[in-house]
C-alpha cells in the first residue's frame, strides 16, 4: 500500500511525513489507542463520493476514546467535516478507506490512562477488497479465543486488542484459509478476526448479540435493518454454537473493510450448497447499491463529499 500524502492531525490537514512520533510514545508501547474505520464509495454515474454512515462511525469512535479517558473537543459532525477536508485535499476520486486513530501520545514509561496527553488523527487511502475471496471464503475455527469485555472491550476497537486478531488471521492464512471464526471463552461463535458474523438457518438470519464480546458494527446494524425491511427476513440475535456453522444454510461476515463476505466452507465442510447463498447474494447487491448512492430509500445513510 502506498502511503498517503496528507493526514488530518492536531487541527489541520498536514503532510503525512511531517507527523512523527518517538519510540517512547505510550500507545506504541502499551496499545493505548482506539481506532475506527469509515468508507467512502464512488458513484460511477454521477462521479460523486459518499461517506457511509460517518456520524454513526464517529459516534462509536468518540465513545471508544471515552473508554480510554480521552476527551477531545469534537463531535461526530466535526470529525465528518475533518474527513471531507482531508479527502478533498488528497484529491481522491475513487473508493477510499478512512482510519481515525486516537492514542496516548505522551512519551513516558508506565501503564496508565490518566494524566497523559492524547491526540487523534485521520488517514485516508484508496482501498478495495479486504478479503480478496469475498464471494467464496473458506474459513477455519480459530484456536484463539475472543477477548472478554472485562479484559479488553471489543466494542471499543482498542488498538492493543488487535494483536489477538493478528494471531487469528495469520494462523488461518498460513494454514491455507481466507479467514477464521473465533469462539468466546464459553465456546460460542463470536466474530471473524475483524468482522461480524451472520448465519442463516431455515430462512432466519442469526447473529451473535452485542453482549457476546463483538464489535457493535455499523455495517452489521445496517445489514440487519436491510434484511428485515427489503427481504422480509427475520433477524434474531442469539448465542450460536460452533457446530451450527457446519450445518447452517448460509454464513457470511460483515464489516467496514470486509463489507459483505460470503463464507462457503468451514474447516473443509461446505456451507449449504458450497456456494454463496441467496440471502447473502441479495444483501451484497443491496448493500453496494446503498453505499454508492443508488438507493434513495437509504440516502440518509450517505454523506456526500463536496
ABEGO torsion letter per residue (X at the ends): XBBBABBBBGGBBBBAAABBBBAABAAAAAGBBBBBBBBBBBBAAAGBBBBBGAAAAAAAAAAAAAAAGBBBBBBAAAAAAAAAAAAAAAGBABBBBBBBBBBBABBBBEBBABGBBBBBBBBBBBBBBABABAAABBBBBBABBBBBAAABBAAAGBAAAAAAAAAAAAAAAAAGBABBBBBBAAGBBABBAABBBBBBBGGBBBBBBAAAGBBBBAAAAAAAAAAAAAAGBBBBBBBBBAAAAAABABBBBBEAAAEBBBBABBGGBBBEAGBBBAAAAAAAAAAAAAAAGABAAAAAABBBBX
